[in-house]
Amino acid sequence: MEPRKATMLDRAMAEVCRICPVCRQARKNQAGFANKLVKKVETRLCLFCRAYERVNGKKAHEP
């Protein structure tokens, strides 16, 4: 199955993830608590993290 294409809504939601303080800290400090939290939460609960992955092609916690 092909990955879903990013829509305008996905881009807007990915922007929220990009400026999210927790996700920003996770990308900045790969060994920190925020990184571990985002790894656990991003694919299951956070719609913004999922949109970030669709738009940018990488997980929200990756630098």
Residue frames as qw, qx, qy, qz and C-alpha x, y, z in Angstrom:
[[0.000, 0.888, 0.459, 0.000, 0.00, 0.00, 0.00],
 [0.397, 0.524, -0.029, 0.753, 1.34, 3.45, -0.90],
 [0.267, -0.343, -0.472, 0.767, 1.99, 5.97, 1.86],
 [0.106, 0.851, 0.510, -0.061, -0.67, 8.63, 2.13],
 [0.393, 0.470, 0.085, 0.786, 0.18, 11.94, 0.46],
 [0.231, -0.361, -0.422, 0.799, 0.48, 15.01, 2.65],
 [0.069, 0.787, 0.529, 0.310, -2.47, 17.38, 2.43],
 [0.057, 0.652, -0.107, 0.749, -2.61, 21.06, 3.38],
 [0.695, -0.639, -0.005, -0.329, -4.06, 20.00, 6.74],
 [0.926, -0.139, -0.111, 0.332, -1.12, 17.62, 7.23],
 [0.493, 0.437, -0.130, 0.741, 1.29, 20.47, 6.52],
 [0.289, -0.703, 0.070, -0.646, -0.44, 22.72, 9.06],
 [0.863, -0.491, -0.017, -0.120, -0.42, 19.97, 11.69],
 [0.849, 0.104, -0.135, 0.499, 3.25, 19.20, 10.96],
 [0.188, 0.633, -0.152, 0.735, 4.04, 22.86, 11.59],
 [0.626, -0.669, 0.068, -0.396, 2.48, 22.54, 15.06],
 [0.954, -0.212, -0.027, 0.210, 4.78, 19.58, 15.71],
 [0.625, 0.447, -0.125, 0.627, 7.76, 21.55, 14.42],
 [0.023, -0.615, 0.232, -0.753, 7.20, 24.30, 17.01],
 [0.800, -0.515, -0.249, -0.182, 6.01, 22.00, 19.82],
 [0.191, -0.798, 0.512, -0.255, 8.34, 22.48, 22.84],
 [0.809, -0.276, 0.511, -0.084, 8.43, 18.76, 23.66],
 [0.871, 0.411, 0.211, 0.164, 9.17, 17.65, 20.09],
 [0.321, 0.873, -0.270, 0.248, 11.76, 20.40, 19.63],
 [0.420, -0.682, 0.570, -0.184, 13.55, 19.27, 22.79],
 [0.901, -0.010, 0.434, -0.004, 13.38, 15.64, 21.62],
 [0.740, 0.633, 0.018, 0.227, 15.01, 16.57, 18.31],
 [0.074, 0.880, -0.368, 0.290, 17.65, 18.67, 20.08],
 [0.281, -0.526, 0.747, -0.292, 18.61, 16.23, 22.87],
 [0.703, 0.143, -0.613, -0.331, 18.55, 12.65, 21.58],
 [0.450, 0.016, -0.830, 0.329, 19.37, 11.12, 24.99],
 [0.176, -0.152, 0.405, -0.884, 16.85, 13.08, 27.04],
 [0.287, 0.284, 0.804, -0.436, 13.51, 12.36, 28.66],
 [0.485, 0.538, 0.051, -0.688, 11.58, 14.28, 25.98],
 [0.347, 0.393, -0.739, -0.423, 13.01, 12.03, 23.27],
 [0.014, -0.041, -0.991, 0.129, 11.90, 8.89, 25.10],
 [0.340, 0.435, 0.557, -0.621, 8.45, 10.38, 25.70],
 [0.472, 0.538, -0.223, -0.661, 7.97, 11.41, 22.08],
 [0.210, 0.258, -0.906, -0.263, 9.12, 7.99, 20.84],
 [0.099, 0.217, 0.931, -0.275, 6.40, 6.33, 22.94],
 [0.289, 0.567, 0.472, -0.609, 3.61, 8.80, 22.18],
 [0.130, 0.444, -0.368, -0.807, 4.15, 9.98, 18.61],
 [0.221, 0.037, -0.822, -0.524, 2.75, 7.10, 16.58],
 [0.162, -0.388, -0.903, 0.094, -0.09, 6.17, 18.88],
 [0.106, -0.705, -0.567, 0.411, -1.52, 9.37, 20.30],
 [0.079, -0.641, 0.038, 0.763, -0.19, 12.54, 18.72],
 [0.613, 0.679, 0.403, 0.035, -1.86, 13.53, 15.46],
 [0.128, 0.953, -0.226, -0.154, 0.71, 16.30, 14.98],
 [0.397, -0.530, 0.716, 0.223, 3.65, 13.88, 15.17],
 [0.654, 0.270, 0.693, 0.135, 2.01, 11.58, 12.63],
 [0.440, 0.879, 0.178, -0.037, 1.45, 14.52, 10.29],
 [0.142, -0.846, 0.462, 0.225, 5.10, 15.57, 10.76],
 [0.551, -0.207, 0.772, 0.239, 6.20, 12.11, 9.64],
 [0.604, 0.577, 0.544, 0.082, 3.92, 12.18, 6.56],
 [0.264, 0.962, -0.002, -0.073, 5.15, 15.63, 5.51],
 [0.063, -0.850, 0.518, 0.066, 8.87, 15.33, 6.30],
 [0.848, 0.289, -0.441, -0.049, 9.42, 11.61, 5.86],
 [0.429, 0.220, -0.716, 0.504, 11.04, 11.19, 9.28],
 [0.488, -0.568, -0.643, 0.162, 9.87, 10.66, 12.83],
 [0.165, -0.929, -0.109, -0.313, 9.15, 13.66, 15.06],
 [0.661, -0.713, 0.162, 0.170, 12.01, 12.81, 17.43],
 [0.800, 0.124, 0.227, 0.542, 14.67, 12.49, 14.71],
 [0.221, -0.651, 0.064, 0.723, 16.97, 15.51, 14.21]]
